[in-house]
Amino acid sequence: MNVLFVLTSHDKLGDTGKKTGFWVEEFANPYYTLLDKGANITIATPKGGAAPIDPSSDAPDAATEATERFDKDDKAQKLIANTEKLSTINADDFDAVFYPGGHGPLWDLATDATSIALIEKFNSQEKPIAFVCHAPAALKNVKSADGNPLVQGKKVTGFTNTEEDAVQLTNVVPFLVEDMLTKNGGIYSKKDDWAAYAIQDGNLITGQNPASSELVAEKLIESLNN
């Protein structure tokens, strides 16, 4: 199994003066879930080099078993510090792609032409494409072969409007994931705020929030084994 992980390169949280990036749990849990099943994992970002970590996701109250394992894992830390540049990646070399969240993707991956083309290619090859929390933002401008939004008519989830409200960033983010997925014709569903929830429709796998990262990874592995 060759799996591509695509992380954000964006580290500014709007005009707040605060930092953002990717959410550690949403990377670490799927990374280890797949690694322990023997997957070869490549990590890429739009700019290449170090992927920015959202400081909030590195705080003690956000710690999980997977993030603690990551904190002690020199090899994984080196991979994060030296990511491949997305423009050098060929979808043909991979069996699936996974996008961890964090607020960063709302700013860069949502409009990144290389990322959009890559997802469209994975989708046309009917390979699993998986996203968790804010990462479905990367689907905003992705089209299916018929020219319609990829999520149109598909069952999807992602970070909810009420969860965004709870973290008080509704007026900071460029758009709300739930609203975007609905506007693009996705059949959006969710569970209670912060509850683990992931949904699969064909090769498209989406998870609601950080707690859903393991469910997304499990669905991804199941798809790869089918």
N, C-alpha and C positions, 0 to 999 in steps of 0.2 A: 504493500500500500504506500503510494507516494502522495502525501497530502500537503497542499500549499496553505499556509496561514498568511492572510493579508492584514497588516496592522496599519493604523494611521500614522502619518508623519506630523500631524497638527498638534501643537502644544499650547495654544492660547485659548482661554475660555471667553470668547467674545471680547467685550470691552471691559471686563471685570478686573483686568490686571492679574487674574489668577491663572494657574497652569491647568492644562488638561492633557489628554493623551488616550492610551488604551487602558482598559480596566483589568488589573492583574488577574483576578479570579476567572474572568471570562477567557483569558488566554491560558492560564496555568491548568485549570481543571481539564479542558479539552486536550491540551497539549499532553498531559500525563496519561489521560484516559486512552488516547491514541498511541502514544509512545509505548505504553505498557502492553499494547496489543501488537507491537512490532512495526508500527508505521514509521516510514521515513518522512520527516517533517522539514520543509523549507519555509523560511519566514521572509516575507517581502514587505516593503513599504513604498509609497510613491517616490520618496526622495532617496531611499536606501540609507545605510548607516544606522545610527541609534534610533530606536523607536521610543517616543516619549511615553513615560508611565504617568497615568493620572495620580497625583499625590494622594487624593482621597482614597484611592483603592489600595494604597500602600500603608494606610493607617491601621493601628491595632484593631479597631472595631470592624474592619473589613477583612480581617485575616481569616483564612480557612486552611484546611489541611493542605490543599494544593498550593496556596500562596506561600505557606511556610516551607513547603518542599522547594518551591522556586527560589525562595530567599537563600537556601543553602546549596543551590545547584549552579555551580560555576559555569558548566557547559551551556545551560539554558540562558543564563545571564549574558554570556558571550554572544549567543545567537541574537538576542534582543539588541545588543550593542552594535552588532554588525549585520544588519538585515540586507538582503539582496534588494536591488532596485527593481521596482515592479516592471519597468519597461524591458528588462532583460529576461522576463519569465515567459515561457511558452506553455500554454494550457495542455498541449499534447504530452508533456512530460509528467503530468499528474493525473491521479484518479479522482480527486475531489478538491474542493477549495472551502476554507472556513474563515469567516470574518469575525473576530472578537469585537466587542463594543467598547464602551467608553465614549465620551462626548466628541472626541476628535473626529471620527468619521463624518459627523454632520457637516463639518467644514471642508474636508478635503476629498474623502472617498465618494461623497454624494455627487461630485461634479468631475471627478478625475477620469479623463477620457480613456486612459490605459486600463484602469480598473473596470470601467463600464464594458469595454471591448472584451476584456478577459472573462467577465461573468457571462457575457453573451456567448462566448465561445464554449465555455464549460457547459452552459445550458444547451447549446445546439448539439453538443456531444453527449447529451443526456447523462452527464456526470453529476454527482451530488454537489449542491451548492448550499452552504449552511451559514447562518447569521444569528447572532444573539444580541439582545438588548438594544443598543443604539446602532449596531452594525447594519440592520436592514436599511439604514439611511443610504448605504451603498447601492441599493436597488432603485433609488429615486428616478434615475434617468436610463435605467436598463430596459431594453425592449426585447420582446420575444421575436421569433422569425417572422411573424405576421405584422410587425411594426407597432403593435400595441404594447403598453407597459407590461413587463414580465409578470408582475404580480396580479394583473387583471384576471379576475375569475378564480384566483387561487386562494386557498386558505392560508392565512398568515397571522403572525403576531409580532410584537416588538414592544419596546418601552412605552408604557401607557401615558396618556396625558396627565392622569392623576399622580403617577409616579414622578413625572417631570415637575409637577406642581409641588410635590412633597419635598423635592430637593431644591426647590425655589429657583429653577433655571428656565421656567417657561418663557420669560421675557428676554433671556440671554441667547438661547439657541436660535439658529437661523430658521428652523422649522421643527415641528413636532412629528415624531416617527409615526405615531398612531394616525394622525391626520393625513400625512403623506401617503401611507399605505392605503387608507380608505379612499382618498382622492384618486389614486391610481387604479382603483377598481378592485383592490384586494378584499377578500372576504375576511375581515379582521375579527379576531376574537381574543379574549384575555381572561385571566383569572383575577383573584384579588391582588391588590398591590403587594409586590414582593413575594408572591407565591411562585413556586417553580412550575413553568408551563412551556411546553414546546409542541410544535405542530408540524406535520409533514404533508406536503401535497406534491406527489410525483417525486422529482429530484430536489425540490425546494424545501429546506428545513429552516424554521425560524424559532427563536426562543424569546421569551418576554423580558427577562431581566437577569442580573448576575446569578441569581439562584437557579436559573434555567440552563446554565452552561453545560452541566453534566448531562442533562436530558438531550440536549442538542448533539453532544458528542456521541452519546449512545445511539441515537438515530442515525448519525453519520456512519458509525461503524457497522450498524445493521445494513445500511444501504450498500456499503462497500463489500459486505459479505454475501449479498444476494446475487 
